[in-house]
Amino acid sequence: MSDLDEVITALAHHLHAAQHVTVLTGAGISAESGIPTFRDAQTGLWSQFDPEELASPAGFARNPGLVWRWYAERRIKACAAQPNPAHYALVDLAKMVPKLTLITQNIDGLHQRAGSQDVIELHGSLHRARCMADGTVHTTWDYDEELPQCPDCGALLRPDVVWFGEYLPVAALEAAYTATLDCDVFFSIGTSGVVEPAASLPRIALSRGATVLILNLEQTTAARPPLFTIHGKAGEVLPRLVSTVRRLRA
Ligand code: BJW
């Protein structure tokens, strides 16, 4: 048995016994759907811009047309992409455990398209825009406009996402904390773990006694149970893990 097989088997036993599994995902889970991660090097026109600058209120105030163009391109790419085996594995896992809470930092909507229910979106969605005048949220707008306007009042719209220095949606953040405090197994999948407050959730789960898995393509530090780390692709590791749980249940 390889080290990975051993970790997968151990985690499958924890999942089999779990009452509540909480999963936090980041851009890495959508990488195998062809969506660049947030901190991947940008290409083309975007290579000259820092994504952290584009995803900021100051960046939008300076050049709303440029920021809208970035989000429009990302929305088109997300709509053209398909969920990958990692997204589907989480849908399957939700059917095998009494309760699964899925928290995502992603704005691409791929978890929902795979079939996950009640996804907690911490950082908003590419598929919504918000009126700068009164905060009304819109799910359709004139996509051809360089500077889209609110269909109700004509004010400038902005992407309904959370930029640096902005507060996360209160209900989403509270639900994320509640699920993190309540779970017996916590997964952190495909996130660099640099952006707060999401980055703190695995530590909070660990401090409350949960079994924690950090799954990332990049090398992660060595760990001992109850903290497990797997260095691998989410789209390969998660389906293997879910198959192992399925065998335990059979
Ligand atoms: C794979 C893979 C494969 C690849 N399989 N893995 C405490 C300390 C210090 C600073 C702060 C703090 N509290 C708050 C802050 C400030 C700030 C912050 O955290 N700054 C840090 C950068 C230092 N946080 C905020 O401002 C937040 N607001 C807040 O806390 O409000 C209260 C407050 C206000 C004012 C002052 C203080 C407090 C808001 C954060 C909003 C983040 N928004 C963004 C943009 C959203 C819209 C958009 O997408 O455009 O969210 S930034 C960006 O980062 C985006 C992402 O959701 C987020 C996380 O990125 P993620 O998902 O981790 O992606 P990557 O690219 O970083 O990593 C991908 C990983 O996948 C890599 O590790 C790969 O290896 C891996 N991978 N392929 C598995 N196949």
Boltz pocket constraint, residues with backbone or C-beta under 6 A from the ligand:
constraints:
  - pocket:
      binder: B
      contacts: [[A, 25], [A, 26], [A, 27], [A, 28], [A, 29], [A, 31], [A, 32], [A, 37], [A, 38], [A, 39], [A, 40], [A, 55], [A, 105], [A, 106], [A, 107], [A, 123], [A, 161], [A, 162], [A, 163], [A, 164], [A, 165], [A, 166], [A, 167], [A, 168], [A, 189], [A, 190], [A, 191], [A, 192], [A, 193], [A, 194], [A, 195], [A, 196], [A, 197], [A, 215], [A, 216], [A, 217], [A, 218], [A, 232], [A, 233], [A, 234], [A, 235]]
      max_distance: 6.0
